[in-house]
Amino acid sequence: MNETAAPSTHGPVVVPALQRWSAGDGTVAVADGCQVHWNHDSLAELAHQLVEEIAEVAGISATVSGQNIAGQAGPAALGELGAGVNIVLSLNPAVDFGTDHATADQEGYVLRVGNGVVLEARTLTGIFWGTRSLLQMLLASRELPCGTAVDWPNYPVRGFMLDVGRRFSQTAFLSDMVRYMGWFKLNTFMVHLNDNEIAKDTKRSWDVAQAAFRLESENPQFAGLAATDGSYTRAQWDALEDLAAAHHVNLIPEIDVPAHARSLIKWKPELGLNGGDSDMLDLSRPEATELVKELFSEFVPWFRSPVVHFGADEYAKDHEPEYRQFFNGISAHLRSLGKAPMAWGSLSTMANGAGHPESGYSRDVTICSWNNDWYSGQAAVADGYNIINTNDDLLYIVPFADYYHGGALDGQLLFDTWEPHVFGEGKNLYPQHPQLLGAASALWNDLVLKDYDEHVMHAMMEPAFGLLAQKMWRGVVPGMDYDTFMTRSSAVSRWPGREFLK
């Protein structure tokens, strides 16, 4: 059950809006000279980051106290810590959220504004999300309203997927996307690392079709695989992982196989279906599956995420037995490497439903339900899978295309009708279904011959980004209309740390 705030006010200007806000009396002015304290050494780095971000978003000069206050004054005696408004970051394993949501323990926080500011959570992630709310409040006004926020997400996966396979994105842009996602409490960044043009649309032969694999290994075994128009080295990926960890964003890498694999076939033509005239691997050849296993063995050590995506979408339907063997073999291989496998939902089309024991498909795979015909959310959960809503009609941007959304998503429609349990076409689940992990929107760069860059992509994402975060975190805010929400979202749109997108 989704518990929401009782007061008539919508609370402070925060996106996504708080689950609960209990208003107090008056306001607290935050001015130069405020200090940030913490009660656990693991919070020291975040305290320094917060000081820098307060200066950037609000123009307020804050300092880090330089001391761990555990066992000293503590949050209850905030006024004793020194002059001015103090901000205390407090890890507290016993903090009570007043809810049985499992997400509250891991990501929830309590933010109290009164004699000063006290932010409590059971985890570093909860503290971090609370600092995002505090910063947004300061961005909207230096006068913080007194009161107590109790906040947590409805779903553990709140995501966005970017296709860098068809169009390379600079590392500075990926870094800004990590910061942007963290600002809105989105925690899952799926990076689609290989793909190719859609030859049937461009009417070009596979010999000249654009294709790219975006990871560059120093292992001579993989020489010639990485794209020459842009790829990521191990050092660049490590730096992105470091940044993502600091912003509590989980990077989920995707190597898409056995379709969308023209980059692999250009590298190893003998492994392509139809004598190499294809973007699909020939799964009748054991060497094709072995090559994919070698790829994951090479690159999985780069990935810190507990989950790795192996694609598995849109393969030739008349090769189902080989596809099933591949699906099971690669998911098992990823588990042997210590990773939980993830795949696009394809099994209504490929296998007429995969959950029946006689079908032979592994069910220990998280399914991204991207299309109701290929594999709806309803079908996938009925077959026993945990799923993520990545519905194409509702959540896909394809810049300048005449299908899905060629520009920004339909914000009014999303505000009025969508939450993560909504898949459309009569395929909805009930809210917070136990097998529904959350949702992710996506930007696909299908039109490889169009001329546009990362700034254009971001301009298309931006209008609905805060709205999607709202729907993934809390859902509908009672009594708030679309225009009011968008005005509030615009008020907190200046997120800190941006470099490429300044």
N, C-alpha and C positions, 0 to 999 in steps of 0.2 A: 504494500500500500504506500502511495506517495504522500508523505506528510508535508504540508506547506504552512506558511506563516499565517497567523490569524489576523494581524493588524491590517487596517484598511490601507495604510501606506504601502507602496511597493519597496520601501527601504532605500538604502543608498544606491547611487548609480553604479552598478556593477554588472558586467556581462561575462558569463551567464549570471542571471539573477540568483540571489541567495535562496536557499531552501526555506530558511526561517530568519526573520528579523524581528526582534523585540525592541521597540524604540524606548530609549531613556529620555531624560530631560536635558535639553540644551545641546551645546556643541563644544568641541575641543579644537582650539586653534593650534595647528602644527606650524612651527616657525623654525628659523635657523637656530641651530644649537641643540636640536633634539638628539637623543642617543638611542642606539640599538643595542640591546643586551640579549644574552642567551643563557640557557641553563644546561647546555650540553655541547661539548667540543665539536661534535659533528655539525653544529649549526654555525660555526664561526665563518666558514666560507660564504654561506648564504647571507649572513649578517653584513659582510662587506659588499656583496652584490646588491643587497637591498639599499644600502647607503648610496651607492652609485646610481641606482635606478630612481631613488627619491629625488636626487638632484636633477636627473634628466627629465623626469615627467612633471615635476612640480616646482623645480627651481629652488628647492629647500636644501640648505646645507646641513646634513646630518653627520654624525660621527659614530664609530663603533666604540663601545665602552672599553674593549680590550680585556674584559674579564668574563669568566664563567661565573654566573651568579648562583649556580646550584648550591644549595645548603646555606645561602646567605639570605638576602632579602626575599627573593622569590616574587612571583606575580602578585601575591596578596598585599605585599608592602611596597607597591610600585612607587609611591610617593617618596620613599626613603632613598631611592636610587640616585637622586640628584635633581638639579634644577631643570626646568623646562619639561616638555612632553617626552616621556620615555616610551620606547617600543620594546616589548619583551617577547622573544621567541622562545617558546617553552615546549619541549617534548614531554608529554605526560601520558604514560601508558594507561592511565585510569580515566582519562577525560571521557565524559558522558555525552553522547550525541542524542540520546533520547529516541533512538530508532534502531530497528533490527536489520537495516540494510547492511549487507556484507561490505559494500563499498565504503561505508562510513569509517570502519576501522582502518582501512588502508589509505584512504584519500580525504577523509573528512577533517574539518577543523572547526574551532570555536574562536571567534574574534570578538573581543570586548573593548569597547571604547568608553572611557569614563575619566578617571583620574589620569589615565594615560592609555596606552594601547597594549593589550595582552593577546597574543596569538598562541593558542594551544592546539596540539594535535598528537596523535599516537605515532606518526611517522614523519620522516623528512618530506615526503611527498605532500602530506597534508599541510605541513608548515608552508611549503612552497606555494601551493594553491592559495593559501590564506594571504601570502604576501602579494599575489596578483590582485586579489580583491582590495587589499589595503592601498596598493598603488593606484588602482582605478579610482578609488574614492578620493585620493589625493589629486589625481589628475582632474577630476570633476570639480573639486573644491578643497582649499586648504582647511576649511572648517569641517571637521569630521562630526557627523551626528552621533550623539551618545546612544549606546544600545549594545545589544548582543546579537551577533550572527552565528547561527549553527548551520553548517553547510556541508554537503556531500553530493557525489554524483549518483544518478540513478543507474548508470551503466558503467562497467569497467573499461570498455573500449570506446573511445571517442576519437575518430580518426579522419585522416585525409590521405589520399593516394595521388602521387605525381608520376606521370609517365616521362621518365628521362631517357627511355630506350629509343623512342622515335625522335626526340628532340633533346639535345644535351642541355642541362641546366648547370650553370656555374656553381662551384661550391659555395660562393658567397651568397647566392640566392637560396640554396638549400639551408644554409646557416640562418638566414633571415626567416625562412619558413619554420624552422625549429623554434625560434624566438616568438614568432607570430602565433604558432599553435599553443605554446606554453602560456602566452598572454591570455588566451581564451580557455585555458584549462583543457585543451585537446591533447591527448596523450599518446596517440598512435600515428606515426608517420610511415606510410607504406611507400617504398621507393621501387618503382618498376624499372628494372635495370637492363632489360634487353627487349627489343622488339624490331619490327620492320614495317615498311609501308604496306598498305592494303592494295595489292597489285590489281585486284579485280576492279578497284575504284579508279586507280590512276591509269589503268590500261597499259602499264609498262611490264616488260618481261621480268622474270625473277633475276635474270642476269644483271640487270641494271637497277633493280629495286634497292632503295635505301634500307639498310639494316645495321644495327649496332648492338654491341655488348659493351657495357660501360665500366667494367672493373678491369684494372690493368695489373696483372700479376708479374712479378719478376721471375717466376718459375719458367725456365725455357720450354717446358712441356706445353705451355699455353701461349707461346710466342705467336703473334699474328692474330690473336682472337680479339683483343681490345680495339675498340673503334678509334680511328685516326682523327675523327672530328671532335673528340672529347671523351675522356674516360677518367675514372677516379683511381688514384694510387692508394696503396695501403695507408700511407701517412695521411692523406686527405680524408679517407674514410674514418681513420682513428680520431682525427680532429673533430669530425662531425659527430661521432659517437660521444666524445667528451662533452661537446656542447649539448647534445641531446640529454645526456645524463644530468647535467647541471640544470636543465629546464624540465626534467622529469617527463621527457618525451621518449617513447620507445620506438626505435627505428626498426621497421620490419622490412628486410630486403626481399625482393622478389626476382628470382631467375625463372623466366616463363618458358616452360617446356611441357609437352613435346611439340605443340604448335607455337606460332609466333617465334620460331627458332631459326629464321633465315640467317642470322649472324653466325650460328653454329654450322649451318649447311655451307655457307660461303667458305668457312674455315675447313670443314671436312665434307666436301661435296658428295662423297660416296655414302654418307649416312642420311641423305635426304630422301623423302618419299618421292615416287614418280621419277626415279633416276636423278634426283637432285633438283627437278623443276617444281619446287614447292617451298613453303616455309614450315613444313612439318617434318619431323624426324621419322625415319622408317623404323618403326618399332618391331618389325619382323626381324630386324637385325640386332642381335644381342649387343653388338658393339655400340649401338646408339644409346641404349640404357646405361651401359658401362661408362660411356663418355660423360653422361649427365651425372652419374655418381662421382666420377673423378672431379667434375666441376664443383660439386658441392663439398667434396672433401678438401678441395683447394681453398674455397672461399668461406666456408662456414667459420673457420677460425677468425676471420675478420669481424664476424657479426656477434654483438653482445646480446642481442634480443634472444629471449628463450624460444621465439617463434621464427620460422623461416617459411616463406611463401614459395611454392614451386609451380604456380600457374595452373596448368592442367586444364585449360579451357579451349573450346572450339576446335577440338581435334576431329579428324575424319570419322564419321559415324559408322562407316562400314569396316572399321578396324577396331571394333569394341573389345574383342578378347585381348589383343595386344595392349590396348589402352589400359584395360583393367590391371593387367600384369604390371605395367609401367607405374600406374597410380599406386598400387600396393608396394611395389619395389622401392620407389623413391621415397614414399612416406616412411617406410621402414628404415631406409638408409639415413634419412634425416634424424629419426629417433635414435639410431645407433651413434650419431654424431652429437647427441645430447640436445637436439632441438625438437620442438613440437611442430609438426607440419601444418601448413595452411594451403588451401587451394581455392580457385574459383569454382562456383557451383556449376556442374555440367551434367549431372548424372540422370536427370529426367530424360534428356536428349540422348545421352550415351548409353544408358543402361536401364531405362524404364523404372527408375527408382532403385536406390542402392542399398537400402537398409535391411532388406530381407536377407536372412542368412545364406540363402542359396545364390544370391547375387555375387558373393565373393569379394565385395569391396570393403577395404578397411574403413572403420568408422572412427578411428582415432586421428581425425583430421578436422581442423576448424574450416568451415565452409564460408566463403564470401558469396552470399546470394545476390548475384548481379543482374539476373534476368529471370522473370517468372516462368518462361517457357523452358529455358535450359535447366533450371533447378530453383524452384521458389523456396522462400523461407519456410512455408508450411510443409512442403515436401521434405525438405532437409531435416527439420526437427522431427517429423514423423519417422524418418529413417534413423534417428538417434544422434544426429550431428549437433554440435554447438555451432552457432552461426553468427555472422556479422552482416548487417543490412548494408549492401552497396548497390542498391537498386538503380539500374541504368536510367530509366525514364525520369526518376525524381532527382538523382544525385550526380549525374555525369555532365561535365562540361567538355565539349570538343570544340576548341576555338575555330570559329568561322564555318562550322559544319551546318548543314541543313537538317540534321538529326540530333536527338537528345537536346542539348542546349549549346548553341553556337556562341553564346556569350554568358552573361551571369545567369545563375539559377533563378527560378521563379520564387522570389522571396515571399510574396503574398500567399502563394499556394502553400509553401512550406510552413509559414506561420499559422495559416488557418487549418491545415489538415494533416501535417506530417509530424511524426515522432519516430524513433527507431523501430517501433513495432509495425510501422505502416509500409507495406510493399505495393499497395494498389492492386487493381484488377481482382478484387475479392480474395487476395492472398495474405491479408494481414494476420498477425499474431495478436495475442492479448498483451497489454503493456507489461514490461518487465518479465516476460516469459523466461523461465530459468535457463533455457538453452540459447537465449538471445543475448550475446555478449555486448552488443552495441551497434554502432553504425560508422560508416566512413563515406564521405563524398570523394569525388575523383576528378582529375583533369587529365584527359587523354589527348595526346598530340597526333591524332590520326592523319591530319592533312599535312604531310611532310613537305609538300611543295609550296605551302603558304609561307609568307615572310612575316614573322613576328618573333618577339623575344619574351624574356621572363617578366618584364614590366607589363606587357600586354596580358600575360597569363595571370599575374597577380591582380590586375585591374578587373579581370573577369571573376576571380575567386572572391574578391573583397566584399562585394555588397551583401552576400549571404553568409559570410564566414562566422561572424558573431551570432547570427541567428541559428545556424546549424549547431554551434557550440551550446547555445541555450537549450535547444531541443534535445541534444544528447546528454546534457548535464542534469537539467531539471524538468524540461518540458514546458508546458503552458504556464504562464504567470496569470493567475486569476485577475480579471479586471483590466488587463493591459491590452491595448489594441496594437496593431501592426505599426502605425505611425509613431506611437509613443515609444515602442521598443526600438525602432530604428533610430529615433532621435537620441535615445539613451546610448545605443551602441555607437553612434557617431561621436558622442561625447568622450568615449574612452578608446577611440581608434588609434591614438598616437602611442603605439607600443614601444617600449624601450629596447635599445641595443641594435636597432636596425642599422645596416651598413649599406648593403647593395640597393635596398629599396628606399633610401632617403629621398 
